[in-house]
Amino acid sequence: MALRYTTLDVFTDRPFGGNPLAVFCDQPELSTQAMQSIAREFNLSETVFIVPARDSRALRRLRIFTPAMELPFAGHPTVGAAHTLIESGIAGDREGFALELEVGLVPIDVTRRAKGPPFIQLTTARLPESRNEAPSRAELAQLLSLNETDIVSDRDFAQPYSCGLPYLIVPVRDRRAIAQAKPDTAAWARILAGAWAQGVFVVCRDPELAGSHIRARMFWPEAGVFEDPATGSAAAALAGYLAERDTLREGTSRWVIEQGFEMGRPSLIQIEVDKENAQVTAVRVGGTAVRMMEGTLLSAP
């Protein structure tokens, strides 16, 4: 059985930036094992399969796989899948629609522009949640092959957050520390064994570009993703982390995250948080994507 696919670069408006994604849209039904095998063959951080929705409110359902596992929620596959549905005409001229993920319905807002790809913004199905558990500064330094003094522990401190997929947010002092971070896989297996959050989002408030607010890198060796160039689910988790430290009690806060620069795949992720009475009521993640390749998988599992 032959299957058609496309690839996109997501969270960028130009080729060879952002996070590569393989997309299979409305193809013959495949088993979970077959989808996992295909994702392992592509060996990208994620491969997404767009399939018929079970929920009548959704345009389509997404099955998202890393090379090692299926995920209940991920940002760059959701944005890339939405872009594919728009570009293929399946979404018609809608300015919004919903996609079904394992975490629930994810609303999609579409802003079409005269030039360039449409801006696609998702609203997370789940509001941020956090836990008061994190390794010590010494353990975090070992985990990331950094000095203990590189790990921040004042207003910003290491803490796990999730908007459907948990990440350990680890703040460091500056871009130098971000650039030097390198996972110690032996320490990873020992220090994060059994932890709620297995992916680590290393961040600093020292961006490179005017208009950006955060520089970030994401590591998750256990998922088969040593480093990811753009991680929408981690950006959503970070939105909850930043919102808790933000003094705004009413209205919308916005941040732009730089990621993937150290990998030579610069990515920009826009995040927004709505608050009422100092409580988070919505988290949104947005960006653009560009189509890169089309092809045929000649032998499906």
C-alpha positions in Angstrom: 0.0 0.0 0.0 1.4 3.4 -1.1 0.8 6.5 1.1 1.1 10.1 0.1 2.8 12.6 2.4 4.0 16.1 2.6 6.7 17.7 4.8 6.5 21.2 6.3 8.8 23.5 8.3 6.8 24.7 11.2 7.1 27.9 13.3 8.9 29.7 10.5 7.9 31.6 7.4 10.9 30.5 5.3 12.3 27.2 4.1 14.9 25.4 6.1 14.0 27.0 9.4 11.6 25.9 12.0 10.8 22.3 12.9 10.4 19.7 10.1 7.2 17.7 10.2 5.8 14.8 8.1 2.1 14.9 7.4 -0.2 12.1 6.2 -3.6 13.5 5.4 -6.8 11.4 4.8 -4.9 8.2 3.9 -6.2 4.6 4.3 -6.6 3.6 7.9 -3.4 2.4 9.6 -2.8 0.6 12.8 -1.1 2.3 15.7 1.9 0.1 15.2 2.1 1.0 11.5 2.0 4.7 12.3 4.7 4.3 14.9 6.9 2.4 12.4 6.4 5.2 9.8 7.3 7.9 12.4 10.5 5.9 13.2 11.3 5.7 9.5 11.1 9.5 9.1 13.0 10.0 12.3 11.7 13.6 12.7 10.7 14.9 16.1 7.1 14.2 15.1 5.0 12.8 12.3 1.3 13.5 12.2 -1.6 11.4 10.7 -4.7 13.4 9.9 -7.7 10.9 10.2 -11.5 11.2 10.5 -12.7 12.8 13.7 -14.7 10.8 16.3 -16.1 14.0 17.7 -18.6 15.7 15.3 -17.4 19.1 16.4 -13.9 18.5 14.9 -12.8 18.9 11.3 -10.3 16.0 11.7 -8.5 14.0 14.4 -4.7 14.0 14.8 -2.5 11.1 15.7 1.0 12.4 16.6 4.1 10.2 17.0 7.7 10.8 17.9 10.2 8.1 16.7 9.6 6.4 20.1 6.0 7.1 21.2 2.5 8.5 20.5 1.8 11.9 22.1 -1.6 13.2 23.4 -0.7 16.8 22.4 2.0 18.6 20.4 2.1 22.1 19.0 4.1 21.9 15.8 2.2 18.9 14.4 -1.1 20.7 15.3 0.0 23.9 13.5 1.4 21.9 10.6 -1.7 19.8 10.3 -3.9 22.9 10.3 -1.8 24.4 7.6 -2.2 21.3 5.5 -5.9 21.3 5.9 -6.1 25.0 4.8 -3.7 24.6 1.9 -5.4 21.4 0.6 -8.8 23.1 0.7 -10.3 20.7 3.3 -10.8 23.6 5.7 -12.4 25.7 3.0 -12.4 29.4 3.8 -13.0 28.9 7.5 -11.4 31.4 9.8 -11.5 28.8 12.6 -12.2 25.1 13.2 -11.5 22.5 15.8 -9.1 19.5 15.7 -9.5 16.4 17.9 -6.4 15.3 19.9 -6.2 12.9 22.7 -6.2 15.8 25.2 -9.5 17.0 23.8 -10.8 19.5 21.2 -8.2 22.1 20.1 -9.7 25.3 18.6 -7.7 26.7 15.6 -7.8 30.3 14.5 -6.6 31.2 11.0 -5.4 34.7 9.9 -4.9 34.7 6.1 -2.4 37.3 4.8 -1.9 38.9 1.4 1.7 37.6 1.3 3.2 34.6 3.0 1.7 31.7 4.8 -1.4 32.0 7.1 -0.8 32.6 10.8 -2.3 29.7 12.7 -3.1 29.9 16.4 -4.2 27.0 18.6 -5.9 27.3 22.0 -4.9 24.5 24.3 -7.6 22.0 25.4 -6.2 22.1 28.9 -5.3 25.0 31.2 -1.8 25.0 32.7 -1.1 22.8 35.7 2.1 22.6 37.7 3.7 20.6 40.4 6.2 21.6 43.1 8.8 19.0 42.3 12.1 19.5 40.6 15.7 18.3 40.9 18.1 20.4 42.9 20.3 23.0 41.2 23.3 20.7 41.4 21.3 17.9 39.8 20.0 20.2 37.1 23.5 21.4 36.4 24.6 17.8 36.0 21.6 17.0 33.8 22.5 19.8 31.4 26.4 19.7 31.7 26.4 23.2 33.2 27.8 24.9 36.2 25.4 25.2 39.2 25.8 29.0 39.0 24.2 28.9 35.5 20.9 27.6 37.0 18.5 30.5 38.1 16.7 30.1 41.3 15.1 33.4 42.3 11.9 34.7 40.7 12.4 32.1 38.0 13.2 28.6 39.3 12.9 25.1 37.9 9.4 23.8 37.9 7.3 21.3 35.8 4.3 22.7 33.9 1.8 21.2 31.4 -0.9 22.2 29.0 -1.5 18.6 28.0 2.1 17.4 27.9 4.4 18.1 30.9 7.8 19.7 30.7 10.4 20.6 33.3 11.0 24.4 32.8 14.7 25.1 33.7 15.7 28.8 33.7 19.3 29.6 33.1 21.2 32.9 33.3 21.8 33.9 29.6 22.3 32.8 26.0 25.8 31.6 26.8 24.4 29.0 29.2 21.7 28.1 26.8 24.3 27.5 24.1 26.5 25.4 26.4 23.7 23.1 27.6 24.2 19.5 26.7 22.2 16.6 28.1 24.1 14.0 30.1 22.0 10.9 29.2 23.3 8.8 32.1 22.3 11.6 34.6 19.0 12.0 32.7 18.0 8.4 33.2 18.9 8.6 36.9 17.7 12.1 37.9 14.4 12.1 36.0 13.5 8.4 36.6 9.7 8.3 37.3 9.4 12.1 37.0 6.1 13.6 35.8 7.9 15.7 33.3 10.5 13.9 31.1 11.1 16.7 28.6 13.3 19.6 29.7 12.7 23.1 28.4 15.8 25.2 29.1 14.9 29.0 28.9 16.4 32.4 29.6 15.2 36.0 29.4 18.1 36.9 27.1 16.8 36.7 23.5 18.8 37.5 20.4 16.2 39.2 18.3 14.4 42.5 18.9 10.8 41.7 19.6 11.6 38.3 21.3 11.3 37.7 25.0 12.6 34.2 25.7 15.4 32.0 24.3 14.8 28.3 24.7 16.0 24.8 23.9 14.1 21.5 24.4 15.7 18.1 25.1 13.8 14.8 25.5 16.0 11.8 24.8 13.5 9.3 26.2 11.0 10.3 23.4 13.6 9.8 20.7 14.1 13.5 20.4 17.5 14.5 21.7 16.8 18.2 20.8 13.8 19.8 19.1 14.0 23.0 17.0 10.5 24.2 18.0 8.2 22.8 20.6 4.7 24.2 20.8 3.5 22.0 23.7 6.6 23.2 25.7 5.8 26.8 24.7 2.2 26.3 26.0 3.6 24.9 29.3 6.0 27.9 29.5 3.0 30.3 29.0 1.6 28.9 32.2 5.0 29.3 33.9 5.4 32.9 32.8 1.8 33.8 33.6 2.3 32.8 37.2 5.2 35.2 37.5 3.5 38.0 35.5 1.9 40.8 37.6 -1.0 41.3 35.1 -4.3 40.3 36.8 -6.7 41.1 33.9 -6.3 40.9 30.2 -3.8 39.3 27.8 0.0 38.8 28.1 2.1 37.9 25.0 5.6 36.6 24.6 7.7 35.5 21.6 10.0 32.5 22.1 13.2 31.9 20.1 14.1 28.2 19.7 16.2 26.1 17.3 18.9 28.8 16.8 21.7 26.6 18.2 20.6 23.8 15.7 20.7 26.1 12.7 16.9 26.0 12.4 15.6 29.3 13.8 12.0 29.2 15.0 9.7 31.8 16.4 6.7 30.7 18.6 4.1 33.2 19.8 2.3 32.6 23.0 -0.6 34.4 24.7 -2.3 34.0 28.1 -5.7 35.4 29.1 -6.3 36.2 32.7 -9.4 37.0 34.7 -9.1 37.8 38.4 -5.5 36.8 38.2 -6.5 33.3 37.0 -5.5 31.9 33.6 -8.5 31.4 31.4 -6.9 30.5 28.1 -3.5 29.7 26.5 -2.7 30.1 22.8 0.2 29.1 20.7 0.8 30.5 17.2 3.0 30.5 14.2 3.4 29.9 10.5 4.5 26.9 8.4 5.9 26.4 4.8 5.4 23.3 2.7 8.8 21.7 1.7 8.3 18.3 0.1 5.8 15.9 -1.3 6.3 12.2 -1.8 5.0 8.7 -1.6 5.8 6.1 1.0 6.0 3.0 -1.3 5.6 0.3 1.3 3.4 1.0 4.3 3.8 -1.4 7.3 
